[in-house]
């Protein structure tokens, strides 16, 4: 009988919290749908969605034009050949890629086709004179610049696609040039002509801004991404504490002191701001001192401490504001814990913490701009990867501070309407 009574009591508690019950079922369903959609779109994005690519074809001849046509035919890249109305230069291309405006930049040097033709003519004549057994070229370089925020797995995948198409294209082009030159010569029996080396080399490097001295690595990418994820998980502790204060009567007693609600919120902001900053500090210290002990690169902090401090405060305030808003609106700890944890996971997913934004569908790229975790990760990337300064992180930090203000305003307005 006692067990039956306890079961009935717990059942009543459960069904009376209808909002919490709905969250327990709907939020996981939303997470499954979102993650499945993102991952499916990510795999199809490798061949279907357009990765922004900036191309400088200074050759403007057979090989350069063929490279441009074949890259476009892959349906992987969205090719751009100009930045605004200005003529494109290699320095401008590298800066645009380093800023993140484009994921990849390719530079085909001038006279590439003409130089290969000259090399082919020279080697064919040598072959007719039996001066050599194979054709050797002085390599010409096509430079590929990569956005420094691109994760290594996607960088390797993109470069593999580029190298595959480039190799097939250049071999076919060189063979046609050899045949054309041989046909111009008197038909004499000669030995087989084999390529001793590739005439065009693909040079891969990370794009850098003029002042950047940081080499991107896995640590530079993962510490800011998972640091933001950890900071926003403060929502569970903060909202839970607010709900417990309401349930045990502490919040009511505070209001009878009298204590204005804004002062109550200010206290929460100060305490949890310190907690978030400590979290970020520990993540950074781990990247500097612990990860190198495991054979990983050490975290490079950039060269502007003011930008790092400002970005850390902005991100922490955004996380605290979100926790206060959830804690004020939720009516039970179960609601706050379920909604808070899964919403942070969803914000991380659409914000590019797990899946790079550039491989998402176009609609999701727009949605990702609404995630505060995306703003935070982008801001820390500007510091850790692009070696940015305070000015470069202002857009992200201002967005985070506005998000904090909106969350606090929602909590205050909700409190006034409720009471």
C-alpha positions as a LaTeX table, in Angstrom:
\begin{tabular}{lrrr}
\hline
Residue & $x$ (\AA) & $y$ (\AA) & $z$ (\AA) \\
\hline
Unk1 & 0.00 & 0.00 & 0.00 \\
Unk2 & 2.83 & 2.41 & 0.86 \\
Unk3 & 4.52 & 1.73 & $-2.47$ \\
Unk4 & 1.22 & 2.23 & $-4.26$ \\
Unk5 & 0.72 & 5.58 & $-2.51$ \\
Unk6 & 4.27 & 6.69 & $-3.34$ \\
Unk7 & 3.84 & 5.69 & $-6.97$ \\
Unk8 & 0.59 & 7.63 & $-7.15$ \\
Unk9 & 2.23 & 10.67 & $-5.55$ \\
Unk10 & 5.17 & 10.66 & $-7.98$ \\
Unk11 & 2.81 & 10.17 & $-10.91$ \\
Unk12 & 0.76 & 13.21 & $-9.87$ \\
Unk13 & 3.92 & 15.31 & $-9.48$ \\
Unk14 & 5.02 & 14.28 & $-12.93$ \\
Unk15 & 1.78 & 14.95 & $-14.81$ \\
Unk16 & 1.15 & 18.24 & $-13.02$ \\
Unk17 & 4.41 & 19.60 & $-14.40$ \\
Unk18 & 3.07 & 19.57 & $-17.94$ \\
Unk19 & 5.65 & 21.99 & $-19.31$ \\
Unk20 & 8.49 & 19.94 & $-17.84$ \\
Unk21 & 6.97 & 16.74 & $-19.17$ \\
Unk22 & 6.66 & 18.23 & $-22.65$ \\
Unk23 & 10.27 & 19.43 & $-22.55$ \\
Unk24 & 11.51 & 15.99 & $-21.56$ \\
Unk25 & 10.00 & 14.53 & $-24.75$ \\
Unk26 & 10.07 & 17.41 & $-27.23$ \\
Unk27 & 13.60 & 18.73 & $-26.62$ \\
Unk28 & 15.33 & 15.38 & $-27.27$ \\
Unk29 & 13.18 & 14.92 & $-30.37$ \\
Unk30 & 14.18 & 18.39 & $-31.59$ \\
Unk31 & 17.84 & 17.56 & $-30.93$ \\
Unk32 & 17.62 & 14.29 & $-32.88$ \\
Unk33 & 15.94 & 15.99 & $-35.84$ \\
Unk34 & 18.41 & 18.87 & $-35.86$ \\
Unk35 & 21.56 & 16.76 & $-35.55$ \\
Unk36 & 20.36 & 14.27 & $-38.15$ \\
Unk37 & 19.53 & 17.09 & $-40.53$ \\
Unk38 & 22.89 & 18.79 & $-39.95$ \\
Unk39 & 24.94 & 15.64 & $-40.37$ \\
Unk40 & 23.03 & 14.50 & $-43.44$ \\
Unk41 & 23.38 & 17.96 & $-44.95$ \\
Unk42 & 27.05 & 17.98 & $-44.04$ \\
Unk43 & 27.76 & 14.75 & $-45.92$ \\
Unk44 & 25.79 & 15.91 & $-48.94$ \\
Unk45 & 27.42 & 19.34 & $-48.65$ \\
Unk46 & 30.74 & 17.84 & $-49.57$ \\
Unk47 & 29.45 & 17.42 & $-53.12$ \\
Unk48 & 26.36 & 19.61 & $-53.24$ \\
Unk49 & 26.68 & 22.74 & $-51.16$ \\
Unk50 & 28.98 & 25.48 & $-52.25$ \\
Unk51 & 32.20 & 26.09 & $-50.36$ \\
Unk52 & 33.17 & 29.73 & $-51.03$ \\
Unk53 & 36.38 & 29.81 & $-53.08$ \\
Unk54 & 38.28 & 32.86 & $-54.32$ \\
Unk55 & 40.22 & 32.23 & $-57.54$ \\
Unk56 & 42.97 & 34.36 & $-59.05$ \\
Unk57 & 43.62 & 33.02 & $-62.55$ \\
Unk58 & 46.58 & 35.15 & $-63.59$ \\
Unk59 & 47.46 & 32.63 & $-66.33$ \\
Unk60 & 44.40 & 33.32 & $-68.51$ \\
Unk61 & 45.53 & 30.60 & $-70.91$ \\
Unk62 & 44.70 & 26.98 & $-71.61$ \\
Unk63 & 45.79 & 25.41 & $-68.32$ \\
Unk64 & 44.54 & 28.20 & $-66.07$ \\
Unk65 & 41.17 & 28.32 & $-67.82$ \\
Unk66 & 40.89 & 24.52 & $-67.70$ \\
Unk67 & 41.61 & 24.53 & $-63.95$ \\
Unk68 & 38.90 & 27.13 & $-63.46$ \\
Unk69 & 36.38 & 25.16 & $-65.54$ \\
Unk70 & 37.13 & 21.88 & $-63.79$ \\
Unk71 & 36.89 & 23.38 & $-60.31$ \\
Unk72 & 33.51 & 24.81 & $-61.24$ \\
Unk73 & 32.40 & 21.45 & $-62.65$ \\
Unk74 & 33.03 & 19.68 & $-59.32$ \\
Unk75 & 29.93 & 21.37 & $-57.82$ \\
Unk76 & 31.81 & 21.62 & $-54.52$ \\
Unk77 & 32.91 & 25.24 & $-54.71$ \\
Unk78 & 31.20 & 28.58 & $-55.17$ \\
Unk79 & 33.85 & 30.35 & $-57.24$ \\
Unk80 & 34.48 & 34.08 & $-56.97$ \\
Unk81 & 37.06 & 35.88 & $-59.11$ \\
Unk82 & 36.71 & 39.41 & $-57.74$ \\
Unk83 & 36.36 & 41.19 & $-54.41$ \\
Unk84 & 33.90 & 43.98 & $-55.01$ \\
Unk85 & 34.94 & 46.11 & $-57.96$ \\
Unk86 & 38.66 & 46.02 & $-57.24$ \\
Unk87 & 41.09 & 43.98 & $-59.30$ \\
Unk88 & 42.21 & 40.88 & $-57.45$ \\
Unk89 & 45.80 & 40.44 & $-56.26$ \\
Unk90 & 47.43 & 37.58 & $-54.39$ \\
Unk91 & 47.88 & 39.71 & $-51.26$ \\
Unk92 & 44.23 & 40.77 & $-51.31$ \\
Unk93 & 43.17 & 37.16 & $-51.87$ \\
Unk94 & 45.19 & 35.94 & $-48.88$ \\
Unk95 & 43.78 & 38.66 & $-46.62$ \\
Unk96 & 40.21 & 37.86 & $-47.68$ \\
Unk97 & 40.69 & 34.17 & $-46.91$ \\
Unk98 & 42.46 & 34.95 & $-43.63$ \\
Unk99 & 39.50 & 37.11 & $-42.56$ \\
Unk100 & 37.15 & 34.19 & $-43.20$ \\
Unk101 & 35.33 & 35.82 & $-46.13$ \\
Unk102 & 36.22 & 32.76 & $-48.23$ \\
Unk103 & 37.12 & 29.24 & $-47.20$ \\
Unk104 & 39.77 & 28.69 & $-49.87$ \\
Unk105 & 41.80 & 30.87 & $-52.20$ \\
Unk106 & 43.65 & 29.56 & $-55.28$ \\
Unk107 & 46.33 & 31.47 & $-57.16$ \\
Unk108 & 47.35 & 30.30 & $-60.65$ \\
Unk109 & 50.52 & 32.26 & $-61.60$ \\
Unk110 & 50.78 & 34.17 & $-64.84$ \\
Unk111 & 52.38 & 32.45 & $-67.84$ \\
Unk112 & 51.83 & 28.99 & $-66.34$ \\
Unk113 & 50.59 & 27.56 & $-69.65$ \\
Unk114 & 53.31 & 29.24 & $-71.67$ \\
Unk115 & 56.05 & 27.99 & $-69.34$ \\
Unk116 & 54.76 & 24.42 & $-69.55$ \\
Unk117 & 54.63 & 24.61 & $-73.34$ \\
Unk118 & 58.21 & 25.87 & $-73.42$ \\
Unk119 & 59.28 & 23.05 & $-71.12$ \\
Unk120 & 57.46 & 20.51 & $-73.30$ \\
Unk121 & 59.17 & 21.77 & $-76.46$ \\
Unk122 & 62.58 & 21.61 & $-74.83$ \\
Unk123 & 62.03 & 18.08 & $-73.51$ \\
Unk124 & 60.63 & 16.79 & $-76.81$ \\
Unk125 & 63.68 & 18.08 & $-78.67$ \\
Unk126 & 65.93 & 16.42 & $-76.11$ \\
Unk127 & 64.01 & 13.19 & $-76.53$ \\
Unk128 & 64.51 & 13.29 & $-80.32$ \\
Unk129 & 68.20 & 13.85 & $-79.75$ \\
Unk130 & 68.30 & 10.99 & $-77.24$ \\
Unk131 & 69.63 & 13.34 & $-74.60$ \\
Unk132 & 67.35 & 11.91 & $-71.89$ \\
Unk133 & 65.07 & 8.97 & $-71.26$ \\
Unk134 & 62.25 & 10.76 & $-69.47$ \\
Unk135 & 60.68 & 14.17 & $-69.44$ \\
Unk136 & 61.55 & 16.34 & $-66.44$ \\
Unk137 & 59.95 & 19.68 & $-65.65$ \\
Unk138 & 60.87 & 22.62 & $-63.53$ \\
Unk139 & 57.85 & 22.67 & $-61.26$ \\
Unk140 & 55.40 & 25.57 & $-61.39$ \\
Unk141 & 53.46 & 26.31 & $-58.23$ \\
Unk142 & 49.72 & 26.80 & $-57.82$ \\
Unk143 & 49.18 & 28.18 & $-54.31$ \\
Unk144 & 46.12 & 27.21 & $-52.29$ \\
Unk145 & 45.33 & 29.39 & $-49.26$ \\
Unk146 & 43.14 & 27.88 & $-46.52$ \\
Unk147 & 41.04 & 29.76 & $-43.99$ \\
Unk148 & 42.95 & 29.31 & $-40.70$ \\
Unk149 & 39.74 & 28.42 & $-38.84$ \\
Unk150 & 39.14 & 25.38 & $-41.05$ \\
Unk151 & 39.42 & 22.18 & $-39.06$ \\
Unk152 & 42.08 & 19.71 & $-40.15$ \\
Unk153 & 39.67 & 16.96 & $-41.24$ \\
Unk154 & 37.79 & 19.26 & $-43.63$ \\
Unk155 & 41.01 & 20.88 & $-44.82$ \\
Unk156 & 42.40 & 17.45 & $-45.74$ \\
Unk157 & 39.17 & 16.52 & $-47.52$ \\
Unk158 & 39.07 & 19.73 & $-49.56$ \\
Unk159 & 42.75 & 19.53 & $-50.48$ \\
Unk160 & 42.35 & 15.90 & $-51.53$ \\
Unk161 & 39.59 & 16.92 & $-53.95$ \\
Unk162 & 41.65 & 19.79 & $-55.35$ \\
Unk163 & 44.79 & 17.66 & $-55.82$ \\
Unk164 & 42.82 & 14.87 & $-57.49$ \\
Unk165 & 41.26 & 17.15 & $-60.09$ \\
Unk166 & 44.48 & 19.12 & $-60.61$ \\
Unk167 & 46.56 & 15.96 & $-61.19$ \\
Unk168 & 44.18 & 14.53 & $-63.78$ \\
Unk169 & 43.90 & 17.88 & $-65.53$ \\
Unk170 & 47.59 & 18.70 & $-65.77$ \\
Unk171 & 48.60 & 15.21 & $-66.92$ \\
Unk172 & 46.07 & 15.32 & $-69.73$ \\
Unk173 & 47.18 & 18.82 & $-70.70$ \\
Unk174 & 50.89 & 17.92 & $-70.77$ \\
Unk175 & 50.27 & 14.76 & $-72.81$ \\
Unk176 & 48.31 & 16.76 & $-75.38$ \\
Unk177 & 51.12 & 19.31 & $-75.61$ \\
Unk178 & 53.68 & 16.55 & $-76.08$ \\
Unk179 & 51.63 & 14.97 & $-78.87$ \\
Unk180 & 51.16 & 18.36 & $-80.54$ \\
Unk181 & 54.91 & 19.06 & $-80.48$ \\
Unk182 & 55.81 & 15.61 & $-81.76$ \\
Unk183 & 53.39 & 15.99 & $-84.67$ \\
Unk184 & 55.14 & 19.19 & $-85.67$ \\
Unk185 & 58.39 & 17.29 & $-86.05$ \\
Unk186 & 59.46 & 14.91 & $-88.77$ \\
Unk187 & 58.18 & 11.45 & $-87.95$ \\
Unk188 & 61.21 & 9.62 & $-86.58$ \\
Unk189 & 61.13 & 6.67 & $-84.18$ \\
Unk190 & 61.84 & 7.80 & $-80.64$ \\
Unk191 & 61.70 & 6.13 & $-77.26$ \\
Unk192 & 58.69 & 6.32 & $-74.99$ \\
Unk193 & 58.18 & 9.69 & $-73.33$ \\
Unk194 & 57.32 & 9.39 & $-69.67$ \\
Unk195 & 56.79 & 12.17 & $-67.17$ \\
Unk196 & 59.53 & 12.15 & $-64.56$ \\
Unk197 & 57.74 & 14.61 & $-62.30$ \\
Unk198 & 54.59 & 16.69 & $-62.15$ \\
Unk199 & 54.87 & 20.00 & $-64.01$ \\
Unk200 & 52.55 & 21.80 & $-61.59$ \\
Unk201 & 52.88 & 21.55 & $-57.81$ \\
Unk202 & 50.03 & 22.39 & $-55.42$ \\
Unk203 & 51.39 & 24.49 & $-52.57$ \\
Unk204 & 49.05 & 24.44 & $-49.58$ \\
Unk205 & 49.29 & 26.97 & $-46.77$ \\
Unk206 & 47.09 & 28.73 & $-44.25$ \\
Unk207 & 46.13 & 32.25 & $-45.21$ \\
Unk208 & 47.38 & 34.90 & $-42.80$ \\
Unk209 & 46.70 & 38.53 & $-42.23$ \\
Unk210 & 49.64 & 40.86 & $-42.60$ \\
Unk211 & 50.44 & 40.88 & $-38.88$ \\
Unk212 & 49.54 & 37.28 & $-38.05$ \\
Unk213 & 52.27 & 35.05 & $-36.65$ \\
Unk214 & 50.13 & 32.16 & $-35.34$ \\
Unk215 & 50.16 & 28.75 & $-37.01$ \\
Unk216 & 46.69 & 27.15 & $-36.69$ \\
Unk217 & 46.47 & 23.69 & $-35.13$ \\
Unk218 & 43.95 & 21.41 & $-33.43$ \\
Unk219 & 44.45 & 23.07 & $-30.04$ \\
Unk220 & 43.77 & 26.53 & $-31.45$ \\
Unk221 & 40.47 & 25.26 & $-32.85$ \\
Unk222 & 39.19 & 23.10 & $-30.00$ \\
Unk223 & 39.97 & 25.14 & $-26.89$ \\
Unk224 & 37.78 & 28.14 & $-27.84$ \\
Unk225 & 34.99 & 25.95 & $-29.23$ \\
Unk226 & 34.66 & 23.69 & $-26.20$ \\
Unk227 & 35.42 & 26.58 & $-23.85$ \\
Unk228 & 32.29 & 28.34 & $-25.06$ \\
Unk229 & 30.34 & 25.10 & $-24.76$ \\
Unk230 & 31.47 & 24.67 & $-21.15$ \\
Unk231 & 30.74 & 28.28 & $-20.19$ \\
Unk232 & 27.17 & 28.15 & $-21.47$ \\
Unk233 & 26.52 & 25.00 & $-19.46$ \\
Unk234 & 26.47 & 27.31 & $-16.44$ \\
Unk235 & 22.78 & 27.63 & $-17.31$ \\
Unk236 & 22.02 & 24.39 & $-15.43$ \\
Unk237 & 23.65 & 25.47 & $-12.16$ \\
Unk238 & 22.46 & 29.08 & $-12.30$ \\
Unk239 & 18.85 & 28.40 & $-13.26$ \\
Unk240 & 18.68 & 25.51 & $-10.81$ \\
Unk241 & 19.83 & 27.70 & $-7.93$ \\
Unk242 & 17.26 & 30.34 & $-8.78$ \\
Unk243 & 14.46 & 27.77 & $-8.82$ \\
Unk244 & 15.58 & 26.22 & $-5.53$ \\
Unk245 & 15.54 & 29.68 & $-3.93$ \\
Unk246 & 11.96 & 30.13 & $-5.05$ \\
Unk247 & 10.92 & 26.69 & $-3.85$ \\
Unk248 & 12.46 & 26.95 & $-0.38$ \\
Unk249 & 11.20 & 30.50 & 0.18 \\
Unk250 & 14.59 & 32.25 & 0.14 \\
Unk251 & 13.62 & 34.42 & $-2.82$ \\
Unk252 & 10.39 & 35.58 & $-1.10$ \\
Unk253 & 12.25 & 36.43 & 2.10 \\
Unk254 & 14.79 & 38.45 & 0.11 \\
Unk255 & 12.03 & 40.53 & $-1.48$ \\
Unk256 & 10.59 & 41.36 & 1.98 \\
Unk257 & 13.96 & 42.72 & 3.19 \\
Unk258 & 13.22 & 44.79 & 1.01 \\
Unk259 & 15.59 & 43.82 & $-1.81$ \\
Unk260 & 14.95 & 45.09 & $-5.36$ \\
Unk261 & 14.96 & 42.46 & $-8.05$ \\
Unk262 & 17.73 & 44.18 & $-10.01$ \\
Unk263 & 20.05 & 43.89 & $-7.01$ \\
Unk264 & 19.21 & 40.19 & $-6.71$ \\
Unk265 & 20.09 & 39.76 & $-10.41$ \\
Unk266 & 23.28 & 41.82 & $-10.04$ \\
Unk267 & 24.50 & 39.49 & $-7.32$ \\
Unk268 & 23.95 & 36.49 & $-9.56$ \\
Unk269 & 25.76 & 38.21 & $-12.42$ \\
Unk270 & 28.86 & 38.98 & $-10.35$ \\
Unk271 & 29.18 & 35.52 & $-8.80$ \\
Unk272 & 28.62 & 33.54 & $-11.97$ \\
Unk273 & 30.69 & 35.91 & $-14.07$ \\
Unk274 & 33.66 & 35.02 & $-11.87$ \\
Unk275 & 32.82 & 31.31 & $-12.25$ \\
Unk276 & 32.69 & 31.57 & $-16.06$ \\
Unk277 & 35.96 & 33.49 & $-16.22$ \\
Unk278 & 37.59 & 30.83 & $-14.04$ \\
Unk279 & 36.28 & 28.15 & $-16.40$ \\
Unk280 & 37.78 & 29.90 & $-19.39$ \\
Unk281 & 41.05 & 30.50 & $-17.54$ \\
Unk282 & 41.32 & 26.80 & $-16.69$ \\
Unk283 & 40.61 & 25.83 & $-20.30$ \\
Unk284 & 43.30 & 28.22 & $-21.52$ \\
Unk285 & 45.83 & 27.04 & $-18.92$ \\
Unk286 & 45.14 & 23.44 & $-19.89$ \\
Unk287 & 45.79 & 24.33 & $-23.53$ \\
Unk288 & 49.08 & 26.00 & $-22.61$ \\
Unk289 & 50.53 & 23.58 & $-20.05$ \\
Unk290 & 48.64 & 20.25 & $-20.02$ \\
Unk291 & 47.99 & 19.46 & $-23.68$ \\
Unk292 & 51.72 & 19.77 & $-24.64$ \\
Unk293 & 52.42 & 17.00 & $-22.10$ \\
Unk294 & 50.21 & 14.74 & $-24.24$ \\
Unk295 & 52.23 & 15.51 & $-27.35$ \\
Unk296 & 49.83 & 18.17 & $-28.64$ \\
Unk297 & 50.77 & 21.72 & $-29.68$ \\
Unk298 & 50.60 & 24.42 & $-27.02$ \\
Unk299 & 47.82 & 26.99 & $-27.21$ \\
Unk300 & 48.99 & 30.32 & $-28.63$ \\
Unk301 & 47.04 & 33.18 & $-27.10$ \\
Unk302 & 47.71 & 35.78 & $-29.73$ \\
Unk303 & 49.37 & 39.07 & $-29.01$ \\
Unk304 & 46.52 & 41.19 & $-27.71$ \\
Unk305 & 45.64 & 40.44 & $-24.10$ \\
Unk306 & 43.04 & 43.19 & $-23.98$ \\
Unk307 & 41.08 & 41.51 & $-26.78$ \\
Unk308 & 41.24 & 38.16 & $-24.96$ \\
Unk309 & 40.03 & 39.65 & $-21.66$ \\
Unk310 & 37.26 & 41.62 & $-23.35$ \\
Unk311 & 36.08 & 38.61 & $-25.33$ \\
Unk312 & 36.12 & 36.40 & $-22.22$ \\
Unk313 & 34.00 & 38.89 & $-20.27$ \\
Unk314 & 31.53 & 39.30 & $-23.14$ \\
Unk315 & 31.11 & 35.54 & $-23.58$ \\
Unk316 & 30.76 & 34.98 & $-19.84$ \\
Unk317 & 28.12 & 37.70 & $-19.49$ \\
Unk318 & 26.14 & 36.19 & $-22.38$ \\
Unk319 & 26.19 & 32.78 & $-20.68$ \\
Unk320 & 25.17 & 34.27 & $-17.31$ \\
Unk321 & 22.35 & 36.26 & $-18.89$ \\
Unk322 & 21.03 & 33.15 & $-20.60$ \\
Unk323 & 21.09 & 31.24 & $-17.31$ \\
Unk324 & 19.20 & 34.00 & $-15.49$ \\
Unk325 & 16.52 & 34.16 & $-18.21$ \\
Unk326 & 16.00 & 30.39 & $-18.13$ \\
Unk327 & 15.97 & 30.35 & $-14.32$ \\
Unk328 & 13.33 & 33.06 & $-14.21$ \\
Unk329 & 11.01 & 31.58 & $-16.83$ \\
Unk330 & 11.25 & 27.89 & $-15.84$ \\
Unk331 & 8.88 & 26.83 & $-13.07$ \\
Unk332 & 10.69 & 23.66 & $-11.99$ \\
Unk333 & 14.21 & 22.35 & $-11.78$ \\
Unk334 & 13.37 & 19.63 & $-14.29$ \\
Unk335 & 12.24 & 22.23 & $-16.81$ \\
Unk336 & 15.37 & 24.30 & $-16.33$ \\
Unk337 & 17.74 & 21.33 & $-16.49$ \\
Unk338 & 16.11 & 19.77 & $-19.55$ \\
Unk339 & 15.64 & 22.96 & $-21.52$ \\
Unk340 & 18.95 & 24.48 & $-20.45$ \\
Unk341 & 21.15 & 21.50 & $-21.28$ \\
Unk342 & 19.52 & 20.55 & $-24.58$ \\
Unk343 & 19.20 & 24.16 & $-25.75$ \\
Unk344 & 22.93 & 24.66 & $-25.18$ \\
Unk345 & 23.65 & 21.52 & $-27.20$ \\
Unk346 & 21.41 & 22.81 & $-30.00$ \\
Unk347 & 23.03 & 26.25 & $-29.92$ \\
Unk348 & 26.45 & 24.57 & $-30.08$ \\
Unk349 & 25.36 & 22.39 & $-33.01$ \\
Unk350 & 24.02 & 25.25 & $-35.11$ \\
Unk351 & 26.84 & 27.53 & $-33.93$ \\
Unk352 & 29.62 & 25.47 & $-35.50$ \\
Unk353 & 31.12 & 23.86 & $-32.39$ \\
Unk354 & 30.76 & 20.34 & $-33.84$ \\
Unk355 & 30.09 & 20.85 & $-37.52$ \\
Unk356 & 31.84 & 23.67 & $-39.42$ \\
Unk357 & 29.40 & 26.34 & $-40.51$ \\
Unk358 & 30.74 & 26.50 & $-44.06$ \\
Unk359 & 29.56 & 22.95 & $-44.87$ \\
Unk360 & 26.04 & 23.54 & $-43.57$ \\
Unk361 & 23.15 & 24.22 & $-45.95$ \\
Unk362 & 22.59 & 27.86 & $-46.81$ \\
Unk363 & 19.56 & 28.15 & $-44.53$ \\
Unk364 & 21.49 & 26.72 & $-41.57$ \\
Unk365 & 24.37 & 29.11 & $-42.20$ \\
Unk366 & 21.93 & 31.96 & $-41.71$ \\
Unk367 & 20.48 & 30.33 & $-38.59$ \\
Unk368 & 23.98 & 29.78 & $-37.18$ \\
Unk369 & 24.47 & 33.55 & $-37.06$ \\
Unk370 & 21.73 & 33.66 & $-34.39$ \\
Unk371 & 23.64 & 31.39 & $-31.99$ \\
Unk372 & 25.61 & 33.16 & $-29.23$ \\
Unk373 & 28.03 & 30.24 & $-29.24$ \\
Unk374 & 28.81 & 31.03 & $-32.87$ \\
Unk375 & 29.61 & 34.62 & $-31.92$ \\
Unk376 & 31.84 & 33.49 & $-29.08$ \\
Unk377 & 33.70 & 30.87 & $-31.12$ \\
Unk378 & 34.21 & 33.32 & $-33.98$ \\
Unk379 & 35.56 & 35.95 & $-31.60$ \\
Unk380 & 38.02 & 33.56 & $-29.96$ \\
Unk381 & 39.08 & 32.30 & $-33.40$ \\
Unk382 & 39.90 & 35.88 & $-34.33$ \\
Unk383 & 42.27 & 35.99 & $-31.35$ \\
Unk384 & 43.69 & 32.45 & $-31.24$ \\
Unk385 & 43.86 & 31.68 & $-34.96$ \\
Unk386 & 43.92 & 35.00 & $-36.80$ \\
Unk387 & 45.96 & 36.87 & $-34.14$ \\
Unk388 & 43.32 & 39.60 & $-34.07$ \\
Unk389 & 43.13 & 42.68 & $-31.87$ \\
Unk390 & 40.34 & 44.36 & $-29.92$ \\
Unk391 & 38.90 & 45.95 & $-33.04$ \\
Unk392 & 38.61 & 42.61 & $-34.83$ \\
Unk393 & 36.49 & 41.05 & $-32.04$ \\
Unk394 & 34.17 & 44.04 & $-31.57$ \\
Unk395 & 31.32 & 42.67 & $-33.76$ \\
Unk396 & 31.18 & 39.37 & $-31.85$ \\
Unk397 & 31.63 & 40.94 & $-28.42$ \\
Unk398 & 28.95 & 43.57 & $-29.04$ \\
Unk399 & 26.55 & 40.83 & $-30.20$ \\
Unk400 & 27.24 & 38.85 & $-27.02$ \\
Unk401 & 26.71 & 41.90 & $-24.81$ \\
Unk402 & 23.43 & 42.70 & $-26.59$ \\
Unk403 & 22.35 & 39.10 & $-26.03$ \\
Unk404 & 23.17 & 39.52 & $-22.33$ \\
Unk405 & 21.12 & 42.72 & $-22.13$ \\
Unk406 & 18.17 & 41.08 & $-23.88$ \\
Unk407 & 18.24 & 38.08 & $-21.53$ \\
Unk408 & 18.40 & 40.25 & $-18.41$ \\
Unk409 & 15.61 & 42.47 & $-19.76$ \\
Unk410 & 13.45 & 39.40 & $-20.39$ \\
Unk411 & 14.03 & 38.21 & $-16.81$ \\
Unk412 & 13.17 & 41.63 & $-15.30$ \\
Unk413 & 10.08 & 42.15 & $-17.47$ \\
Unk414 & 8.86 & 38.62 & $-16.72$ \\
Unk415 & 9.34 & 39.23 & $-12.99$ \\
Unk416 & 7.35 & 42.47 & $-13.05$ \\
Unk417 & 4.49 & 40.95 & $-15.00$ \\
Unk418 & 4.35 & 37.93 & $-12.73$ \\
Unk419 & 4.29 & 39.89 & $-9.54$ \\
\hline
\end{tabular}
